[in-house]
Amino acid sequence: MDILAAVEEPVTIAPGATALIPSGFSLEIPRGFEAQIRPRSGLALKSSIGILNSPGTIDSDYRGEVKVIMTNFGGAHFIVNRGDRIAQMIIARYARVNWEETDALDHTARGAGGFGHTGV
C-alpha cells in the first residue's frame, strides 16, 4: 500500500538532510507479521529521495504513528506536501528461529565467497 504524508505544512528536505514524515495512521499488526516500509522508485529516480533504514520494520507490538525517515540524496531541495505518496508498505510473515552454537558449518559449493563471488 502507498503511504501518504500527513504533514500539517509543507516540509522542505535540503540536499543531504533527513526528515521524519508522519503518515497520520497507526497499525495493529498480528503476531508473526511485520510491516516493511520501502522507498518509492519514482521518488528515487526523479528526485534522489530515499528512505534510511530501508526496509524499515514496524514490529507487531508497536502502536504509535507510522513515520517515514526520508533522506534527500540529491542536489536540490525537496518539498513534501500533505497527501504526497512518500513510501510503500507491505505486511510480511516472519519466522522465529532458535540459534544453535556450533564449531563447524555444512560445506557448500559457494563456501565463504561473497560480494559478487558468484557472478560477473
Biopython code that builds the backbone (N, CA, C, O; Angstrom):
import numpy as np
from Bio.PDB.StructureBuilder import StructureBuilder

atoms = [
    (1, "MET", "N", (0.836, -1.182, 0.000)),
    (1, "MET", "CA", (0.000, 0.000, 0.000)),
    (1, "MET", "C", (0.872, 1.233, 0.000)),
    (1, "MET", "O", (1.981, 1.218, 0.533)),
    (2, "ASP", "N", (0.379, 2.289, -0.590)),
    (2, "ASP", "CA", (1.089, 3.554, -0.560)),
    (2, "ASP", "C", (0.892, 4.228, 0.791)),
    (2, "ASP", "O", (-0.176, 4.132, 1.395)),
    (3, "ILE", "N", (1.923, 4.904, 1.254)),
    (3, "ILE", "CA", (1.842, 5.718, 2.461)),
    (3, "ILE", "C", (1.872, 7.178, 2.021)),
    (3, "ILE", "O", (2.733, 7.592, 1.244)),
    (4, "LEU", "N", (0.918, 7.944, 2.530)),
    (4, "LEU", "CA", (0.811, 9.358, 2.195)),
    (4, "LEU", "C", (1.322, 10.221, 3.339)),
    (4, "LEU", "O", (1.184, 9.861, 4.508)),
    (5, "ALA", "N", (1.909, 11.355, 3.000)),
    (5, "ALA", "CA", (2.395, 12.295, 4.006)),
    (5, "ALA", "C", (1.218, 12.961, 4.703)),
    (5, "ALA", "O", (0.258, 13.382, 4.058)),
    (6, "ALA", "N", (1.301, 13.050, 6.022)),
    (6, "ALA", "CA", (0.262, 13.719, 6.811)),
    (6, "ALA", "C", (0.846, 14.952, 7.496)),
    (6, "ALA", "O", (0.545, 15.230, 8.656)),
    (7, "VAL", "N", (1.675, 15.677, 6.775)),
    (7, "VAL", "CA", (2.277, 16.895, 7.338)),
    (7, "VAL", "C", (1.230, 17.996, 7.401)),
    (7, "VAL", "O", (0.360, 18.083, 6.534)),
    (8, "GLU", "N", (1.315, 18.840, 8.429)),
    (8, "GLU", "CA", (0.384, 19.967, 8.561)),
    (8, "GLU", "C", (0.720, 21.058, 7.556)),
    (8, "GLU", "O", (-0.167, 21.653, 6.944)),
    (9, "GLU", "N", (2.007, 21.310, 7.396)),
    (9, "GLU", "CA", (2.525, 22.316, 6.462)),
    (9, "GLU", "C", (3.572, 21.629, 5.593)),
    (9, "GLU", "O", (4.124, 20.609, 6.006)),
    (10, "PRO", "N", (3.866, 22.155, 4.395)),
    (10, "PRO", "CA", (4.929, 21.558, 3.579)),
    (10, "PRO", "C", (6.244, 21.481, 4.345)),
    (10, "PRO", "O", (6.593, 22.388, 5.100)),
    (11, "VAL", "N", (6.970, 20.380, 4.137)),
    (11, "VAL", "CA", (8.270, 20.173, 4.760)),
    (11, "VAL", "C", (9.317, 20.157, 3.655)),
    (11, "VAL", "O", (9.207, 19.392, 2.696)),
    (12, "THR", "N", (10.331, 21.003, 3.794)),
    (12, "THR", "CA", (11.417, 21.041, 2.820)),
    (12, "THR", "C", (12.584, 20.230, 3.356)),
    (12, "THR", "O", (13.046, 20.442, 4.478)),
    (13, "ILE", "N", (13.054, 19.293, 2.534)),
    (13, "ILE", "CA", (14.221, 18.486, 2.888)),
    (13, "ILE", "C", (15.379, 18.977, 2.025)),
    (13, "ILE", "O", (15.378, 18.795, 0.808)),
    (14, "ALA", "N", (16.356, 19.594, 2.661)),
    (14, "ALA", "CA", (17.510, 20.137, 1.952)),
    (14, "ALA", "C", (18.402, 19.011, 1.444)),
    (14, "ALA", "O", (18.339, 17.900, 1.970)),
    (15, "PRO", "N", (19.231, 19.270, 0.433)),
    (15, "PRO", "CA", (20.177, 18.255, -0.030)),
    (15, "PRO", "C", (21.024, 17.729, 1.125)),
    (15, "PRO", "O", (21.592, 18.506, 1.893)),
    (16, "GLY", "N", (21.102, 16.413, 1.241)),
    (16, "GLY", "CA", (21.870, 15.780, 2.301)),
    (16, "GLY", "C", (21.160, 15.685, 3.638)),
    (16, "GLY", "O", (21.704, 15.115, 4.583)),
    (17, "ALA", "N", (19.960, 16.230, 3.737)),
    (17, "ALA", "CA", (19.229, 16.242, 5.012)),
    (17, "ALA", "C", (18.239, 15.089, 5.096)),
    (17, "ALA", "O", (17.896, 14.460, 4.094)),
    (18, "THR", "N", (17.792, 14.833, 6.313)),
    (18, "THR", "CA", (16.825, 13.771, 6.606)),
    (18, "THR", "C", (15.679, 14.371, 7.400)),
    (18, "THR", "O", (15.886, 15.251, 8.235)),
    (19, "ALA", "N", (14.465, 13.891, 7.139)),
    (19, "ALA", "CA", (13.290, 14.369, 7.877)),
    (19, "ALA", "C", (12.403, 13.179, 8.230)),
    (19, "ALA", "O", (12.304, 12.215, 7.471)),
    (20, "LEU", "N", (11.764, 13.262, 9.385)),
    (20, "LEU", "CA", (10.816, 12.246, 9.825)),
    (20, "LEU", "C", (9.420, 12.737, 9.452)),
    (20, "LEU", "O", (8.946, 13.736, 9.992)),
    (21, "ILE", "N", (8.766, 12.037, 8.533)),
    (21, "ILE", "CA", (7.493, 12.481, 7.985)),
    (21, "ILE", "C", (6.361, 11.609, 8.540)),
    (21, "ILE", "O", (6.408, 10.386, 8.403)),
    (22, "PRO", "N", (5.349, 12.215, 9.163)),
    (22, "PRO", "CA", (4.222, 11.448, 9.717)),
    (22, "PRO", "C", (3.295, 10.937, 8.616)),
    (22, "PRO", "O", (3.198, 11.519, 7.536)),
    (23, "SER", "N", (2.622, 9.836, 8.924)),
    (23, "SER", "CA", (1.672, 9.245, 7.975)),
    (23, "SER", "C", (0.218, 9.487, 8.373)),
    (23, "SER", "O", (-0.684, 9.397, 7.540)),
    (24, "GLY", "N", (-0.007, 9.798, 9.660)),
    (24, "GLY", "CA", (-1.368, 10.027, 10.121)),
    (24, "GLY", "C", (-2.127, 8.769, 10.517)),
    (24, "GLY", "O", (-3.323, 8.843, 10.799)),
    (25, "PHE", "N", (-1.457, 7.606, 10.547)),
    (25, "PHE", "CA", (-2.158, 6.383, 10.961)),
    (25, "PHE", "C", (-1.256, 5.496, 11.810)),
    (25, "PHE", "O", (-0.030, 5.605, 11.776)),
    (26, "SER", "N", (-1.893, 4.622, 12.567)),
    (26, "SER", "CA", (-1.224, 3.602, 13.380)),
    (26, "SER", "C", (-1.747, 2.248, 12.953)),
    (26, "SER", "O", (-2.757, 2.152, 12.256)),
    (27, "LEU", "N", (-1.053, 1.195, 13.377)),
    (27, "LEU", "CA", (-1.412, -0.173, 12.985)),
    (27, "LEU", "C", (-1.493, -1.085, 14.195)),
    (27, "LEU", "O", (-0.888, -0.813, 15.232)),
    (28, "GLU", "N", (-2.236, -2.155, 14.059)),
    (28, "GLU", "CA", (-2.150, -3.281, 14.982)),
    (28, "GLU", "C", (-1.861, -4.501, 14.127)),
    (28, "GLU", "O", (-2.757, -5.073, 13.506)),
    (29, "ILE", "N", (-0.589, -4.887, 14.108)),
    (29, "ILE", "CA", (-0.113, -5.968, 13.254)),
    (29, "ILE", "C", (-0.170, -7.273, 14.046)),
    (29, "ILE", "O", (0.279, -7.311, 15.191)),
    (30, "PRO", "N", (-0.713, -8.342, 13.460)),
    (30, "PRO", "CA", (-0.775, -9.622, 14.179)),
    (30, "PRO", "C", (0.621, -10.158, 14.502)),
    (30, "PRO", "O", (1.575, -9.910, 13.765)),
    (31, "ARG", "N", (0.732, -10.895, 15.609)),
    (31, "ARG", "CA", (1.992, -11.559, 15.965)),
    (31, "ARG", "C", (2.413, -12.450, 14.812)),
    (31, "ARG", "O", (1.580, -13.075, 14.155)),
    (32, "GLY", "N", (3.722, -12.499, 14.574)),
    (32, "GLY", "CA", (4.255, -13.308, 13.485)),
    (32, "GLY", "C", (4.333, -12.561, 12.164)),
    (32, "GLY", "O", (4.750, -13.115, 11.147)),
    (33, "PHE", "N", (3.925, -11.288, 12.191)),
    (33, "PHE", "CA", (3.991, -10.451, 10.998)),
    (33, "PHE", "C", (4.729, -9.162, 11.336)),
    (33, "PHE", "O", (4.867, -8.805, 12.506)),
    (34, "GLU", "N", (5.197, -8.477, 10.318)),
    (34, "GLU", "CA", (5.798, -7.162, 10.449)),
    (34, "GLU", "C", (5.327, -6.325, 9.279)),
    (34, "GLU", "O", (4.927, -6.863, 8.246)),
    (35, "ALA", "N", (5.371, -5.021, 9.432)),
    (35, "ALA", "CA", (5.173, -4.114, 8.307)),
    (35, "ALA", "C", (6.555, -3.676, 7.849)),
    (35, "ALA", "O", (7.419, -3.370, 8.671)),
    (36, "GLN", "N", (6.762, -3.645, 6.540)),
    (36, "GLN", "CA", (8.019, -3.173, 5.983)),
    (36, "GLN", "C", (7.754, -1.891, 5.205)),
    (36, "GLN", "O", (6.870, -1.843, 4.351)),
    (37, "ILE", "N", (8.526, -0.857, 5.508)),
    (37, "ILE", "CA", (8.406, 0.430, 4.838)),
    (37, "ILE", "C", (9.515, 0.516, 3.801)),
    (37, "ILE", "O", (10.697, 0.369, 4.114)),
    (38, "ARG", "N", (9.107, 0.757, 2.559)),
    (38, "ARG", "CA", (10.058, 0.751, 1.444)),
    (38, "ARG", "C", (9.978, 2.054, 0.655)),
    (38, "ARG", "O", (8.942, 2.718, 0.640)),
    (39, "PRO", "N", (11.083, 2.412, -0.001)),
    (39, "PRO", "CA", (11.072, 3.637, -0.794)),
    (39, "PRO", "C", (10.228, 3.494, -2.060)),
    (39, "PRO", "O", (9.951, 2.382, -2.510)),
    (40, "ARG", "N", (9.835, 4.604, -2.611)),
    (40, "ARG", "CA", (9.136, 4.646, -3.898)),
    (40, "ARG", "C", (10.179, 4.829, -4.991)),
    (40, "ARG", "O", (11.013, 5.732, -4.912)),
    (41, "SER", "N", (10.135, 3.985, -6.000)),
    (41, "SER", "CA", (11.141, 4.042, -7.058)),
    (41, "SER", "C", (11.088, 5.356, -7.826)),
    (41, "SER", "O", (12.130, 5.863, -8.240)),
    (42, "GLY", "N", (9.908, 5.914, -8.025)),
    (42, "GLY", "CA", (9.790, 7.186, -8.739)),
    (42, "GLY", "C", (10.460, 8.329, -8.011)),
    (42, "GLY", "O", (11.099, 9.173, -8.639)),
    (43, "LEU", "N", (10.326, 8.372, -6.678)),
    (43, "LEU", "CA", (10.997, 9.416, -5.895)),
    (43, "LEU", "C", (12.508, 9.248, -5.974)),
    (43, "LEU", "O", (13.245, 10.231, -6.049)),
    (44, "ALA", "N", (12.967, 8.005, -5.958)),
    (44, "ALA", "CA", (14.405, 7.748, -6.037)),
    (44, "ALA", "C", (14.955, 8.190, -7.388)),
    (44, "ALA", "O", (15.983, 8.865, -7.447)),
    (45, "LEU", "N", (14.286, 7.820, -8.465)),
    (45, "LEU", "CA", (14.772, 8.136, -9.800)),
    (45, "LEU", "C", (14.671, 9.621, -10.124)),
    (45, "LEU", "O", (15.627, 10.217, -10.620)),
    (46, "LYS", "N", (13.524, 10.212, -9.846)),
    (46, "LYS", "CA", (13.276, 11.595, -10.267)),
    (46, "LYS", "C", (13.835, 12.645, -9.318)),
    (46, "LYS", "O", (14.207, 13.735, -9.753)),
    (47, "SER", "N", (13.900, 12.329, -8.018)),
    (47, "SER", "CA", (14.281, 13.354, -7.043)),
    (47, "SER", "C", (15.392, 12.938, -6.097)),
    (47, "SER", "O", (15.744, 13.704, -5.199)),
    (48, "SER", "N", (15.962, 11.739, -6.269)),
    (48, "SER", "CA", (17.029, 11.228, -5.394)),
    (48, "SER", "C", (16.607, 11.184, -3.937)),
    (48, "SER", "O", (17.402, 11.462, -3.039)),
    (49, "ILE", "N", (15.329, 10.828, -3.708)),
    (49, "ILE", "CA", (14.802, 10.707, -2.354)),
    (49, "ILE", "C", (14.776, 9.233, -1.969)),
    (49, "ILE", "O", (14.252, 8.397, -2.705)),
    (50, "GLY", "N", (15.343, 8.925, -0.816)),
    (50, "GLY", "CA", (15.359, 7.554, -0.329)),
    (50, "GLY", "C", (14.885, 7.480, 1.106)),
    (50, "GLY", "O", (14.593, 8.495, 1.738)),
    (51, "ILE", "N", (14.814, 6.264, 1.604)),
    (51, "ILE", "CA", (14.402, 6.021, 2.978)),
    (51, "ILE", "C", (15.546, 5.337, 3.699)),
    (51, "ILE", "O", (15.992, 4.259, 3.306)),
    (52, "LEU", "N", (16.019, 5.982, 4.766)),
    (52, "LEU", "CA", (17.063, 5.356, 5.575)),
    (52, "LEU", "C", (16.473, 4.162, 6.313)),
    (52, "LEU", "O", (15.267, 4.096, 6.554)),
    (53, "ASN", "N", (17.339, 3.224, 6.666)),
    (53, "ASN", "CA", (16.893, 2.025, 7.372)),
    (53, "ASN", "C", (15.864, 1.280, 6.533)),
    (53, "ASN", "O", (14.818, 0.868, 7.035)),
    (54, "SER", "N", (16.168, 1.115, 5.267)),
    (54, "SER", "CA", (15.204, 0.538, 4.344)),
    (54, "SER", "C", (15.543, -0.910, 4.026)),
    (54, "SER", "O", (16.698, -1.194, 3.709)),
    (55, "PRO", "N", (14.597, -1.837, 4.093)),
    (55, "PRO", "CA", (13.236, -1.535, 4.520)),
    (55, "PRO", "C", (13.165, -1.340, 6.025)),
    (55, "PRO", "O", (13.815, -2.052, 6.791)),
    (56, "GLY", "N", (12.378, -0.380, 6.427)),
    (56, "GLY", "CA", (12.127, -0.156, 7.849)),
    (56, "GLY", "C", (11.136, -1.186, 8.355)),
    (56, "GLY", "O", (10.193, -1.542, 7.649)),
    (57, "THR", "N", (11.338, -1.659, 9.554)),
    (57, "THR", "CA", (10.466, -2.667, 10.139)),
    (57, "THR", "C", (9.592, -2.058, 11.223)),
    (57, "THR", "O", (10.075, -1.337, 12.095)),
    (58, "ILE", "N", (8.309, -2.356, 11.159)),
    (58, "ILE", "CA", (7.380, -1.999, 12.228)),
    (58, "ILE", "C", (6.959, -3.308, 12.878)),
    (58, "ILE", "O", (6.318, -4.147, 12.246)),
    (59, "ASP", "N", (7.322, -3.476, 14.142)),
    (59, "ASP", "CA", (7.029, -4.700, 14.876)),
    (59, "ASP", "C", (5.560, -4.787, 15.258)),
    (59, "ASP", "O", (4.850, -3.783, 15.300)),
    (60, "SER", "N", (5.118, -6.013, 15.535)),
    (60, "SER", "CA", (3.705, -6.237, 15.848)),
    (60, "SER", "C", (3.268, -5.627, 17.174)),
    (60, "SER", "O", (2.070, -5.459, 17.398)),
    (61, "ASP", "N", (4.211, -5.290, 18.064)),
    (61, "ASP", "CA", (3.819, -4.693, 19.343)),
    (61, "ASP", "C", (3.873, -3.165, 19.332)),
    (61, "ASP", "O", (3.595, -2.537, 20.354)),
    (62, "TYR", "N", (4.223, -2.557, 18.201)),
    (62, "TYR", "CA", (4.275, -1.094, 18.104)),
    (62, "TYR", "C", (2.878, -0.553, 17.859)),
    (62, "TYR", "O", (2.148, -1.071, 17.014)),
    (63, "ARG", "N", (2.501, 0.489, 18.594)),
    (63, "ARG", "CA", (1.162, 1.066, 18.456)),
    (63, "ARG", "C", (1.186, 2.564, 18.125)),
    (63, "ARG", "O", (0.134, 3.202, 18.081)),
    (64, "GLY", "N", (2.352, 3.114, 17.898)),
    (64, "GLY", "CA", (2.440, 4.533, 17.599)),
    (64, "GLY", "C", (2.175, 4.827, 16.129)),
    (64, "GLY", "O", (1.939, 3.924, 15.327)),
    (65, "GLU", "N", (2.220, 6.101, 15.800)),
    (65, "GLU", "CA", (2.011, 6.529, 14.419)),
    (65, "GLU", "C", (3.157, 6.041, 13.532)),
    (65, "GLU", "O", (4.319, 6.077, 13.935)),
    (66, "VAL", "N", (2.828, 5.594, 12.343)),
    (66, "VAL", "CA", (3.833, 5.217, 11.355)),
    (66, "VAL", "C", (4.455, 6.502, 10.828)),
    (66, "VAL", "O", (3.750, 7.426, 10.421)),
    (67, "LYS", "N", (5.786, 6.551, 10.842)),
    (67, "LYS", "CA", (6.523, 7.702, 10.314)),
    (67, "LYS", "C", (7.610, 7.192, 9.383)),
    (67, "LYS", "O", (8.123, 6.087, 9.557)),
    (68, "VAL", "N", (7.953, 7.998, 8.403)),
    (68, "VAL", "CA", (8.905, 7.593, 7.367)),
    (68, "VAL", "C", (10.147, 8.479, 7.451)),
    (68, "VAL", "O", (10.045, 9.705, 7.482)),
    (69, "ILE", "N", (11.326, 7.841, 7.488)),
    (69, "ILE", "CA", (12.605, 8.546, 7.553)),
    (69, "ILE", "C", (13.058, 8.815, 6.115)),
    (69, "ILE", "O", (13.638, 7.941, 5.471)),
    (70, "MET", "N", (12.792, 10.020, 5.618)),
    (70, "MET", "CA", (13.119, 10.374, 4.237)),
    (70, "MET", "C", (14.432, 11.147, 4.184)),
    (70, "MET", "O", (14.658, 12.056, 4.983)),
    (71, "THR", "N", (15.299, 10.779, 3.237)),
    (71, "THR", "CA", (16.575, 11.456, 3.053)),
    (71, "THR", "C", (16.694, 11.954, 1.619)),
    (71, "THR", "O", (16.330, 11.261, 0.669)),
    (72, "ASN", "N", (17.206, 13.157, 1.487)),
    (72, "ASN", "CA", (17.420, 13.768, 0.189)),
    (72, "ASN", "C", (18.870, 13.532, -0.226)),
    (72, "ASN", "O", (19.780, 14.192, 0.274)),
    (73, "PHE", "N", (19.078, 12.591, -1.139)),
    (73, "PHE", "CA", (20.417, 12.277, -1.629)),
    (73, "PHE", "C", (20.781, 13.126, -2.843)),
    (73, "PHE", "O", (21.881, 13.002, -3.381)),
    (74, "GLY", "N", (19.872, 13.977, -3.271)),
    (74, "GLY", "CA", (20.076, 14.796, -4.458)),
    (74, "GLY", "C", (20.709, 16.137, -4.155)),
    (74, "GLY", "O", (21.173, 16.394, -3.044)),
    (75, "GLY", "N", (20.716, 16.992, -5.179)),
    (75, "GLY", "CA", (21.337, 18.291, -5.058)),
    (75, "GLY", "C", (20.355, 19.440, -4.958)),
    (75, "GLY", "O", (20.768, 20.594, -4.843)),
    (76, "ALA", "N", (19.049, 19.145, -5.000)),
    (76, "ALA", "CA", (18.031, 20.198, -4.932)),
    (76, "ALA", "C", (17.131, 19.978, -3.726)),
    (76, "ALA", "O", (16.968, 18.850, -3.261)),
    (77, "HIS", "N", (16.553, 21.052, -3.226)),
    (77, "HIS", "CA", (15.585, 20.934, -2.134)),
    (77, "HIS", "C", (14.389, 20.106, -2.613)),
    (77, "HIS", "O", (14.002, 20.172, -3.780)),
    (78, "PHE", "N", (13.811, 19.323, -1.690)),
    (78, "PHE", "CA", (12.644, 18.502, -2.000)),
    (78, "PHE", "C", (11.540, 18.883, -1.021)),
    (78, "PHE", "O", (11.767, 18.948, 0.187)),
    (79, "ILE", "N", (10.362, 19.131, -1.541)),
    (79, "ILE", "CA", (9.244, 19.549, -0.691)),
    (79, "ILE", "C", (8.240, 18.407, -0.570)),
    (79, "ILE", "O", (7.804, 17.833, -1.568)),
    (80, "VAL", "N", (7.883, 18.089, 0.681)),
    (80, "VAL", "CA", (6.863, 17.087, 0.976)),
    (80, "VAL", "C", (5.586, 17.830, 1.341)),
    (80, "VAL", "O", (5.568, 18.626, 2.280)),
    (81, "ASN", "N", (4.524, 17.568, 0.598)),
    (81, "ASN", "CA", (3.222, 18.185, 0.839)),
    (81, "ASN", "C", (2.256, 17.152, 1.402)),
    (81, "ASN", "O", (2.420, 15.952, 1.185)),
    (82, "ARG", "N", (1.257, 17.626, 2.120)),
    (82, "ARG", "CA", (0.222, 16.741, 2.654)),
    (82, "ARG", "C", (-0.405, 15.964, 1.501)),
    (82, "ARG", "O", (-0.775, 16.540, 0.477)),
    (83, "GLY", "N", (-0.520, 14.643, 1.682)),
    (83, "GLY", "CA", (-1.129, 13.788, 0.671)),
    (83, "GLY", "C", (-0.163, 13.227, -0.354)),
    (83, "GLY", "O", (-0.554, 12.383, -1.161)),
    (84, "ASP", "N", (1.102, 13.675, -0.349)),
    (84, "ASP", "CA", (2.094, 13.111, -1.270)),
    (84, "ASP", "C", (2.337, 11.646, -0.936)),
    (84, "ASP", "O", (2.383, 11.269, 0.235)),
    (85, "ARG", "N", (2.491, 10.830, -1.958)),
    (85, "ARG", "CA", (2.876, 9.425, -1.750)),
    (85, "ARG", "C", (4.371, 9.401, -1.462)),
    (85, "ARG", "O", (5.180, 9.761, -2.317)),
    (86, "ILE", "N", (4.737, 8.975, -0.253)),
    (86, "ILE", "CA", (6.129, 9.072, 0.180)),
    (86, "ILE", "C", (6.818, 7.723, 0.360)),
    (86, "ILE", "O", (8.047, 7.663, 0.399)),
    (87, "ALA", "N", (6.054, 6.646, 0.470)),
    (87, "ALA", "CA", (6.655, 5.329, 0.707)),
    (87, "ALA", "C", (5.630, 4.253, 0.365)),
    (87, "ALA", "O", (4.476, 4.537, 0.046)),
    (88, "GLN", "N", (6.088, 3.022, 0.444)),
    (88, "GLN", "CA", (5.204, 1.873, 0.273)),
    (88, "GLN", "C", (5.345, 0.975, 1.490)),
    (88, "GLN", "O", (6.396, 0.937, 2.131)),
    (89, "MET", "N", (4.277, 0.254, 1.802)),
    (89, "MET", "CA", (4.294, -0.641, 2.949)),
    (89, "MET", "C", (3.765, -2.005, 2.537)),
    (89, "MET", "O", (2.761, -2.109, 1.833)),
    (90, "ILE", "N", (4.450, -3.043, 2.981)),
    (90, "ILE", "CA", (3.944, -4.392, 2.809)),
    (90, "ILE", "C", (3.900, -5.051, 4.181)),
    (90, "ILE", "O", (4.653, -4.684, 5.084)),
    (91, "ILE", "N", (3.024, -6.013, 4.324)),
    (91, "ILE", "CA", (2.952, -6.824, 5.541)),
    (91, "ILE", "C", (3.565, -8.170, 5.202)),
    (91, "ILE", "O", (3.185, -8.802, 4.216)),
    (92, "ALA", "N", (4.515, -8.610, 6.019)),
    (92, "ALA", "CA", (5.232, -9.845, 5.737)),
    (92, "ALA", "C", (5.244, -10.749, 6.972)),
    (92, "ALA", "O", (5.371, -10.278, 8.102)),
    (93, "ARG", "N", (5.113, -12.029, 6.738)),
    (93, "ARG", "CA", (5.248, -13.032, 7.800)),
    (93, "ARG", "C", (6.740, -13.251, 8.067)),
    (93, "ARG", "O", (7.552, -13.180, 7.145)),
    (94, "TYR", "N", (7.092, -13.510, 9.297)),
    (94, "TYR", "CA", (8.479, -13.838, 9.604)),
    (94, "TYR", "C", (8.500, -15.069, 10.491)),
    (94, "TYR", "O", (7.498, -15.411, 11.119)),
    (95, "ALA", "N", (9.637, -15.729, 10.537)),
    (95, "ALA", "CA", (9.803, -16.929, 11.362)),
    (95, "ALA", "C", (10.793, -16.642, 12.477)),
    (95, "ALA", "O", (11.830, -16.019, 12.247)),
    (96, "ARG", "N", (10.480, -17.089, 13.675)),
    (96, "ARG", "CA", (11.433, -17.015, 14.779)),
    (96, "ARG", "C", (12.268, -18.288, 14.733)),
    (96, "ARG", "O", (11.748, -19.375, 14.481)),
    (97, "VAL", "N", (13.555, -18.144, 14.977)),
    (97, "VAL", "CA", (14.451, -19.297, 14.939)),
    (97, "VAL", "C", (15.148, -19.443, 16.278)),
    (97, "VAL", "O", (15.309, -18.475, 17.022)),
    (98, "ASN", "N", (15.552, -20.648, 16.568)),
    (98, "ASN", "CA", (16.376, -20.926, 17.738)),
    (98, "ASN", "C", (17.789, -21.169, 17.245)),
    (98, "ASN", "O", (18.029, -22.102, 16.479)),
    (99, "TRP", "N", (18.727, -20.341, 17.677)),
    (99, "TRP", "CA", (20.103, -20.452, 17.239)),
    (99, "TRP", "C", (20.800, -21.568, 17.998)),
    (99, "TRP", "O", (20.538, -21.799, 19.179)),
    (100, "GLU", "N", (21.681, -22.244, 17.305)),
    (100, "GLU", "CA", (22.450, -23.322, 17.911)),
    (100, "GLU", "C", (23.925, -23.059, 17.628)),
    (100, "GLU", "O", (24.333, -22.973, 16.470)),
    (101, "GLU", "N", (24.718, -22.931, 18.677)),
    (101, "GLU", "CA", (26.139, -22.689, 18.502)),
    (101, "GLU", "C", (26.828, -23.970, 18.062)),
    (101, "GLU", "O", (26.533, -25.054, 18.566)),
    (102, "THR", "N", (27.758, -23.832, 17.106)),
    (102, "THR", "CA", (28.477, -24.985, 16.592)),
    (102, "THR", "C", (29.900, -24.598, 16.252)),
    (102, "THR", "O", (30.205, -23.417, 16.082)),
    (103, "ASP", "N", (30.774, -25.589, 16.150)),
    (103, "ASP", "CA", (32.160, -25.338, 15.773)),
    (103, "ASP", "C", (32.378, -25.457, 14.270)),
    (103, "ASP", "O", (33.433, -25.067, 13.771)),
    (104, "ALA", "N", (31.390, -25.992, 13.533)),
    (104, "ALA", "CA", (31.548, -26.184, 12.090)),
    (104, "ALA", "C", (30.209, -26.000, 11.393)),
    (104, "ALA", "O", (29.150, -26.256, 11.967)),
    (105, "LEU", "N", (30.276, -25.553, 10.150)),
    (105, "LEU", "CA", (29.087, -25.390, 9.310)),
    (105, "LEU", "C", (29.141, -26.388, 8.163)),
    (105, "LEU", "O", (30.221, -26.824, 7.764)),
    (106, "ASP", "N", (27.982, -26.749, 7.635)),
    (106, "ASP", "CA", (27.951, -27.610, 6.447)),
    (106, "ASP", "C", (28.660, -26.906, 5.307)),
    (106, "ASP", "O", (28.612, -25.679, 5.212)),
    (107, "HIS", "N", (29.316, -27.664, 4.441)),
    (107, "HIS", "CA", (30.025, -27.104, 3.292)),
    (107, "HIS", "C", (29.068, -26.931, 2.117)),
    (107, "HIS", "O", (28.149, -27.727, 1.928)),
    (108, "THR", "N", (29.297, -25.873, 1.326)),
    (108, "THR", "CA", (28.552, -25.639, 0.095)),
    (108, "THR", "C", (29.544, -25.328, -1.022)),
    (108, "THR", "O", (30.719, -25.074, -0.757)),
    (109, "ALA", "N", (29.074, -25.349, -2.268)),
    (109, "ALA", "CA", (29.948, -25.026, -3.391)),
    (109, "ALA", "C", (30.445, -23.583, -3.293)),
    (109, "ALA", "O", (31.579, -23.292, -3.673)),
    (110, "ARG", "N", (29.621, -22.698, -2.796)),
    (110, "ARG", "CA", (29.988, -21.289, -2.681)),
    (110, "ARG", "C", (30.955, -21.055, -1.530)),
    (110, "ARG", "O", (31.865, -20.233, -1.638)),
    (111, "GLY", "N", (30.762, -21.765, -0.440)),
    (111, "GLY", "CA", (31.617, -21.575, 0.717)),
    (111, "GLY", "C", (31.476, -20.172, 1.298)),
    (111, "GLY", "O", (30.362, -19.683, 1.488)),
    (112, "ALA", "N", (32.608, -19.527, 1.581)),
    (112, "ALA", "CA", (32.598, -18.197, 2.176)),
    (112, "ALA", "C", (32.677, -17.084, 1.128)),
    (112, "ALA", "O", (32.800, -15.911, 1.480)),
    (113, "GLY", "N", (32.607, -17.442, -0.153)),
    (113, "GLY", "CA", (32.674, -16.428, -1.212)),
    (113, "GLY", "C", (31.449, -15.505, -1.170)),
    (113, "GLY", "O", (30.314, -15.967, -1.060)),
    (114, "GLY", "N", (31.695, -14.228, -1.258)),
    (114, "GLY", "CA", (30.588, -13.269, -1.220)),
    (114, "GLY", "C", (30.933, -12.013, -1.988)),
    (114, "GLY", "O", (32.004, -11.914, -2.587)),
    (115, "PHE", "N", (30.012, -11.044, -1.969)),
    (115, "PHE", "CA", (30.226, -9.740, -2.584)),
    (115, "PHE", "C", (30.603, -9.874, -4.062)),
    (115, "PHE", "O", (31.647, -9.382, -4.491)),
    (116, "GLY", "N", (29.742, -10.544, -4.834)),
    (116, "GLY", "CA", (29.975, -10.687, -6.261)),
    (116, "GLY", "C", (30.734, -11.940, -6.633)),
    (116, "GLY", "O", (31.083, -12.119, -7.799)),
    (117, "HIS", "N", (30.997, -12.800, -5.690)),
    (117, "HIS", "CA", (31.779, -14.001, -5.914)),
    (117, "HIS", "C", (31.138, -14.936, -6.947)),
    (117, "HIS", "O", (31.850, -15.587, -7.712)),
    (118, "THR", "N", (29.808, -15.009, -6.976)),
    (118, "THR", "CA", (29.147, -15.986, -7.861)),
    (118, "THR", "C", (28.759, -15.437, -9.213)),
    (118, "THR", "O", (28.272, -16.191, -10.056)),
    (119, "GLY", "N", (28.953, -14.157, -9.455)),
    (119, "GLY", "CA", (28.550, -13.566, -10.732)),
    (119, "GLY", "C", (29.626, -12.697, -11.325)),
    (119, "GLY", "O", (30.698, -12.508, -10.749)),
    (120, "VAL", "N", (29.312, -12.171, -12.500)),
    (120, "VAL", "CA", (30.257, -11.296, -13.193)),
    (120, "VAL", "C", (29.936, -9.849, -12.890)),
    (120, "VAL", "O", (30.618, -8.949, -13.380)),
]
sb = StructureBuilder()
sb.init_structure("model")
sb.init_model(0)
sb.init_chain("A")
sb.init_seg("    ")
for serial, (resi, resn, name, xyz) in enumerate(atoms, 1):
    if name == "N":
        sb.init_residue(resn, " ", resi, " ")
    sb.init_atom(name, np.array(xyz, "f"), 0.0, 1.0, " ", f" {name:<3s}", serial, name[0])
structure = sb.get_structure()
